[in-house]
Amino acid sequence: MVKFVSVVLMLALAKEGSGFVARSPSPMSVNGLKRNAPLFVATTPAGLGIDIERGISDNKPTGSMIDLEGIAFSSLKGKALSLQASDFPSAKDLRSVIPKECLSPDTATSLSYLSVSLIGTALCTAVGIAMTGVIGTSSILTLPIWTAYSAVTGTVAMGLWVLAHECGHGAFSKDKKLQDTVGYVLHSLFLVPYYSWQRSHAVHHQYTNHMQLGETHVPEPLEDVNDGSYAGRAAFLEKFGEKNGMRLWGAMQAFFHLGVGWPAYLLIGATGGPDRGVTNHYYPEPLSEPKQPKKELFPGNWKAKVYQSDIGIAAVVGALAAWTFCHGLGEVMALYGGPLIIVNAWLVLYTWLQHTDVDVPHFGNGDHTFVKGALHTIDRPYDKMDPFGAIDFLHHKIGSTHVAHHFDCTIPHYKAQAATDAIKENFPEVYLYEDTPIFQALWRVCKGCVAVEKRDDKWVWKNDGLEKLIEQ
């Protein structure tokens, strides 16, 4: 039994796709960037040399609706699967409907939202510090209290992460020094290397839902139903029964993704596209030989930017070590480690659900375009997670206006709703809004997004005979 579970856990971590995937970049140039190119920071696909103005006229329409056998459905009811290449607008047409005022950040407004997140996080931390003097951090009996504290503080602090993310995209301020300073400090506090992630996240935007070059949550291609994660899930169902086996499988996926997914991504490129091989955000050189050497994650002078990011990480790690030495690991975990785990879980939840559902496809080389990838992003009802929409407010609507963000990441969050409304009004046939409650949608994805097979130009999630069990 132990051996069986260990094998499945290893598959979940080591295989490409719904479990965790590792992939590597190469020491060569990418997108025209040479090793001796001028030092710069690309925050958008255009900054990476990507021609997003290219329409989809070079993609041949795929014809009729694909075979839906074995596909479970979300509330989208297969909408994304029905779209043909000719249904997608050009980047120029899509941009033309977005109000121009949406494309420019206002520094004062950005700073005001930053102050909200800073004050909220500081107040939570002040309460935590006071709690250490009352209940301490050494007794296991206080664990439920500190767990609740971590949940609240981490949820509030996630707003700071979102704003740091906005800095990386150039959507915080026209003052680049201010913007990079805010982003660098905030990301370093979360142990995220600022420039490294800025680069990899721009690549993620370029290759959204790309099977070979996507940066996060790339599915595992099904090669044999008796191998990989697909077989692992089947083994769970056979061993524990359909209902209990599916619950255990879903719980395992939730734990690995939300619990260890983010550090695994930073350290080994987990869930990234296979053609980059194994990557590390703290060390710019490839850790394994890539399938596409010209698609290195950190090419040219980006290597120096990775090391610049590491300075901030080293400073925070040093401060944490000193804190631990002076006050003990219990206090550090209670006030910092616990909330950080919650922030990381929120981050993975957002990213996973923004690009994944049982009836939302991926695309391979030759079928993927920037616009197609952006419009396979999914907006969700985060404003309905609580009666007041407080979580969506605290997280600056990162999950409810993400389609617009993926098309043009320089749109600041406080202007993203207007851009979203414009896209939804003008292109309703390609705009994806999935209205299942968030944790119900997460549970469906944990159960049903295991492995994909290619049908026509799409890679679709295969769930033969399990559709009703997944949709429940």
N, C-alpha and C positions, 0 to 999 in steps of 0.2 A: 504493500500500500504506500509506504513512504517513498519507495523507488518510483512508483507510478506518478505520485504527486510531484516529485522532484523533476521527473522528465517533462511533465506538462508545464511546470513553472519555468523550466529552462527554455522550453519552446516559446513560452509567452514573452520571455525576455530577449531571446536570441534571434528569433525568426523575424523576417520583415513583416511589418504590418500591424494588425490590431494588437498584438503583443508589442514587444519593443524591438526596434531595428537599429542596427548600427551601420554607419556608412562613412566613406572616406573621400576627402578631396584630393587634389593633386598639386604638385609644386609648380604647375605651369600657369600661364596666364588665362584669364577668362573675360569674355565679353569685351575684348579689345584692351583690357587693362594690362600693361606690362609691368615687369618688376621695377623698372626705372621710371614709371609714370609719376606725375606730380602727386603729392600726398593730398588726399581729399576724402570727404565723407559722402557716400551715396546714401540718401535716405528714402529714395523712391525708385521704382523700377526704371524710370527715365534716367535717373542718376547712375544706373547700372548699365546704361547703354541699350536699353530695351525699347524697341519701336512699338509702343502701345497704340500708335495710330493705325497700325496694320489692321485692316478689317478682316472679315472671315470669308472673303470672296474666294480665297485660295483653298478653302475647305469644301469638299464636295458634300452636298446634302446626303444624309444617310438613308433617306427614303422613309419607309414605314416605321411604326413604333416597334421597339425591340421586343423580343420574347420576354414576358413577365413571369414565366414559370419560376417558382422558388424564390420570389422576391417579396419580402415583407414590406408593409407600407407605414409611413408616418401620416400625419394629417395632410401632407402635401399630395397624397394619393398618386404618387408616381409622376408628378408634374415635371420634375427635372429630367426624368427618363423619356418624356415625350418630346423634349426639345430637339430640334434639328440644327445643324450648323447654320443654316440660313435664317434661323429665328433670331440669332444674336445680332445686336446692333454693332456698328463700328465704334471704336473708341471715340472718334470725333462726334458721332451722333449722340453717344451717351453723355459726353462732356457738355454738349450744347444745351442740355436740359437742366443742368445744375446751375443754380444762381451764382453769378460770379462772386458775389460777396461771401459765399461759402468757402472760397479758396484762399482766404487770407486770415491768418491768426491775429488776434488783438492781445498784446502783451499784458495789459492791465486786466483784461477778463481772464486770461490764463492764470495770472498770479492770484486772482481772487479765488478761483477754484482750487489752486494749490493751497491757499491759506485754509480753505474749508477742510481739506484732507489732512493738512498738517495739524491743525487745531484739534480735529477729531481724534487723530492718532495720539497726539500729546496728552489729551484728556484721558484716554483709555490707559495710556502708559502711567500717568500719575495715579490713577486708581490702582493699577497693578503694584506700583511701588508702595503705596499705602498698605495694600493687602499683605505684602511680604512682612511688614512689621506686626501684623495681627495674626495671620495664620501660618506664616512661614512657608517654606518650599520643600522641606525635607520629608514630611510625612505623606505616605501614600493616601491617607484619608483625605488630603486636600486635593488629590488629583482631579476629581470631578469639578471642583471649583476652578482650578487652573485651566482645565479643558474648556470650560464655558468662557473663561476670560480670553483664552486664545481664539476661540471662535468669533467672539465679538471684536476683539482688537485686530485680528487678521482680516476680518471682513471690512473694517473701516480702513485699515492700512492699504488694502487693495487699490483704493483710490489713488494713492501715491504711485503705485506701480503703473497704473493706467496713464498718469500724467508723465511719468518717466518714458513710457512707451511713445507718448505723443512727442516728446522732445526728440527721440530717435528718428521720428518721421519728419521733423521740421515743421510740425503743426502747433508748436507751443508759442513761438515768438519769431519775429523777423530779426531780432538781436541774437545772432548765432552764438556769441560767447555766453550770453545769459542762458540760452537754451541748452547748450552743451554742458554748462556748469550744473544746472538743475538736474538734467538727465544723468550726468555722470555720478553726482553725489547720491541721488535717490537709488539708482540701479546698484551702485556699490553697496549701499546699506542693505540691499536685498541679496547680496553676493552674486549679482549678475554683472558680468563685464560689459560695460556700456557700448563701446565701439564694436566689440565682437558680435553682440546681439543685434546691434543696429544693422550690421552687414547681413547676418543670417536672416534677419526678419525681412529685410528688403528682398532677399532672394525668395523667401516664403511668399511674398506678395507676387513676385514674378511668376512663380510656378505653383500657384494655388491649385490643389487637386490634380497635380501631375504625378503620375505613377513612378517615374524614374528620378525626377529632380525636385519633387516637393520637399519642403524642409520639415514639415511636422505631420504626424498622423497619416502617413502614407500606408495604404492597405497592403496586406500580404496577398500576392497573387496566388490563386489556387492552381497548383500543378498536379496534385494527386489527392483525392478525397481521403486517402489513407495516410496522409502525411501532414505535418504542420499543425497550425492552430485549428484548422477545420476538423482534423481528426482528433485533436485534443478535446475540443468541445464535445464531439460525438462520444468520446471515451467517458467524459463526465456524465453524460446523459445515460449511457449504458450502465455505468457503475452505480449511480445514485437515483436513477429514475428520471423521467423527462423534467418534471417540475423542479425537484430538488437539485438535479444536476444542472439545470439552467440557472437556478438561483446561485449555486456555488460558482459556476463559471462567471456569471455577471459580477458577483462580489469580488472574485479574484481580479477581473479586469478593472473594476473600479479602484481596488486597492493599488494595483500596480500603476495605473495611469495617474490617479489623484495623489497617491502617497509618495511614489518615487519617480514619477514620470518626468518632472521638471529637472531635478538634478541629473537624471539619466540622460536627458537631452543635452544638457550643457557639457557633460563629461564624455559621452560616447555618441552623441547624435541620435539617440534612441527615437524611433518612429520616423526618422528622416528617410528620404529616397535612397534606394540601394546604389545608385550610380555615383554617389559621392563617397561611398565607403564610410569608414569610421572617422568622425571629427571630434574636436575638443575645443570649447570656446575659450579656454585659458591658454592653449598652446596652438599656434597657427598652422603648424605643419601637419600634413595628413598622417593618420595613424595606421592606415592600410591603403593598399593600391586601389585607386578608383577605377570604375568601368569607363568613365568619361573624364580623362585627365584634364581636358580644357574647362571643366566645370568646378574647379577648386573653390572651396567655400571662402578662403581667405587668400586671395591672390595678391601679388605685388606688394605695395606699401600697406595693404591692410594688415600684413603681419606685424608691422610696427604698431599699428593701432590696437592690435590684440594685447601687446605687451604694455601699452599705455593704460589699457583697461585694467590689467593685472595689478597695477600700482594701487588703484583704489580698493581692489579686493584684498590685497595684502594688508592695507591699512586697517580695514574692517576686521579681518581675521586676527590681526595683532591685538586690536582693541578687545575683541571677544576673548582672546586667550588671557589677557591681563585681567579682565572682568572675572573670568572663571577662576583664576588664581587667587584673586582677592576675596571673592564672595561665594564661590562654589558653582558647580555645574547646575545644581537645582535652580538657583535664581536665574541663571542665564537662559535655561530652557523655559522657565516659567514666563519670563518677561520678553524674551526674544525668540527662542527656538520654536515654541508652540505657535505664536502668531505667524512666524515665517512659514511654517508648514501649512497653515490655513491659506495664506497668500498664494503659495505655490499651487495648492489644490484649486483655488478659484481660477488661477491663470490657466491651468490645464483644462478645467471644465469649460471655460470660455472658448479656448482655442479648439478643443475637440468638437464641441457642439456647433461651432461656427462653420465647420467644414465637413461634418460627418452626420449622416443618418442612413437608415437602411434602404432608402430609395433615392439617394443622391449619389451620382456616379463620379468616377475619376476618369482621367484621360491619359493616354500615352503619347510618346513621341509621334509627331505628325498629326495628331488630333487635337492637341491642346493649344489654346491661344490665351493671351493675357486676359482679354475680355471674358472669354468663356470661363476661365478660372475665377475671376472676380465675381461673376454672376452665378457661380455655384456656391457662393457664400450664403449662409442662412441667418436671417434675423429671427430672434426669438423673444418671447414675452417676459423678459426679465423685470419689466415694470410691474408684473403681476405676482412676483415672488413673495411680496408682503403687501398688506392692505394699503400702505401709503406710498409704495414705489420707492422706499428709502434705499434699498440695495442698488437699484438701477441708478438712482441719483448719486449715491456714494461712489459708484463705479463709473460715473460719467458716461452712462449709456453705451458702454463698450460692446455689449452684446445685442442691443436692440437697434443699433444703427450701423451694423458692421458691413453690410453690403456696400454702402456708399464709401465707407472707409477703405474697403479693399479695392475699389476702383481708383480713388484718389486719396491716398493716405495723408496728404497735406491738409485735408479738411479738419479743422479743430473740432473737438467733440461737441462743443456748444453750438456748432452750425451744422452738425451732421444730420439732425432731424429734418431740416429744410431740404438738404440734399437727398435724404432718403425718400421724403414725400415726393420730390420731383421725379426720381427714378421709378417709384411705385406708380405714379400717375401716368407717366409717359411710356413705360415699358412693363405693364402689369403681367404680360405673358412670360417674362423671364425673371421677374423679381420673386425671390423665395422667402416666404415668411411661414415658419412652422409654429403653430400655436399650442402645441402640447405643453403642459406645465413642465418647468425645467427639469426637475428631478425625475419625473416620469420619462421625459425624453432621454435623459442620461441613462436610465435603466434599460431602455430599449436599445440604445447604442451599445451598452456594455454586453448585452445578450446577443445582438444580431449583427454587429459589425466585426466580423471575424476574418473573412477572406473573400476576395473578389475574383470573378472570371470575366473574360472579355466577350461582349456581345455587340457586334457591329463596331461602332467607334467608341463604345463606353465600357468601362470596367465597373461591374455591378456586384453588390453584395449577394452572396449565394446562401440561401437559407431553406433548402429543399425540405418540405414537410414540417418545418418549424415556424411557419409564418404566423399562425394564430398564437402560438406560445410566446413569440417575440412581441407581437402587437399588444398583448394583454398588459 
